[in-house]
Amino acid sequence: MLFPGCSKSMHSAAVIQCFAASVRKLRHGLKISQEELAERADLHRTYIADIERGARNPTLLTIKKLACGLGVSAADLLAEIKCDGC
C-alpha cells in the first residue's frame, strides 16, 4: 500500500532505505565490518556499502546472500524492515 501523498518511486525509495538500515543494524549487531560481511555473503565490499547507503536495489539472490552472511533467514532479514512509512 502506498502512503498518502507518495508516488510509487517515493515509496520504493523508502523501502530501500528501510532495508539498508536493517542490513546496517544487523551487521553492527554482529560487530563485523562491511568487508567481513562481503566475504561472508560472497559479495564485493563496495556493493555492501552501496546497499547500506540505499544506493542499490538488491535482487532476491543478493538478499539471500546477505541473510546468509548475517546469519539470519531471508524472511527474517526482510521482517527486520521497520521504519515510519514502510
C-alpha positions in Angstrom: 0.0 0.0 0.0 1.3 3.4 -0.9 1.4 6.2 1.7 -1.0 9.1 1.2 0.7 11.7 -1.0 3.6 9.5 -2.0 4.3 8.4 -5.5 5.4 4.8 -6.3 9.0 6.0 -6.7 9.0 7.7 -3.3 7.5 4.5 -1.8 10.2 2.4 -3.4 12.9 4.7 -2.1 11.5 4.4 1.4 11.5 0.6 1.3 15.1 0.6 0.0 16.2 3.0 2.8 14.5 0.8 5.4 16.2 -2.3 4.0 19.5 -0.5 4.1 19.0 0.4 7.7 18.1 -3.1 8.6 21.3 -4.6 7.0 23.4 -2.0 8.7 21.7 -2.6 12.1 22.2 -6.4 11.9 25.8 -6.0 10.8 26.6 -3.6 13.6 24.9 -6.1 16.0 27.4 -8.7 14.9 30.2 -6.2 15.2 31.6 -7.0 11.8 32.9 -4.7 9.1 31.4 -4.3 5.7 34.4 -6.2 4.4 33.7 -9.1 6.7 30.0 -9.2 5.6 31.0 -9.0 2.0 33.3 -12.0 2.5 30.6 -14.0 4.3 28.0 -13.1 1.7 30.2 -13.6 -1.3 29.6 -10.0 -2.4 32.0 -7.1 -3.1 32.7 -4.7 -0.2 31.6 -1.7 -2.2 28.3 -3.4 -3.0 27.7 -3.8 0.7 28.4 -0.1 1.2 26.0 0.8 -1.6 23.3 -1.4 -0.1 23.7 0.2 3.3 23.5 3.7 1.7 20.3 2.7 -0.1 22.0 3.2 -3.4 21.2 -0.3 -4.6 18.0 -2.3 -5.0 19.2 -5.8 -4.3 17.8 -8.9 -6.1 16.3 -11.8 -4.2 19.6 -13.7 -4.7 21.5 -10.9 -3.1 19.0 -10.7 -0.2 19.6 -14.4 0.3 23.4 -14.0 0.3 23.1 -11.1 2.7 20.9 -13.1 5.0 23.3 -16.0 5.0 26.2 -13.6 5.7 24.3 -12.1 8.6 23.3 -15.5 10.0 19.5 -15.0 9.5 17.0 -16.3 7.1 15.9 -14.1 4.1 12.5 -13.9 5.7 14.0 -12.7 9.0 16.1 -10.1 7.2 13.0 -8.7 5.3 11.0 -8.9 8.6 13.6 -6.5 10.1 12.4 -3.7 7.8 10.7 -1.4 10.3 10.6 2.3 10.0 8.0 5.0 9.5 6.2 4.6 6.2 7.4 1.1 5.3 
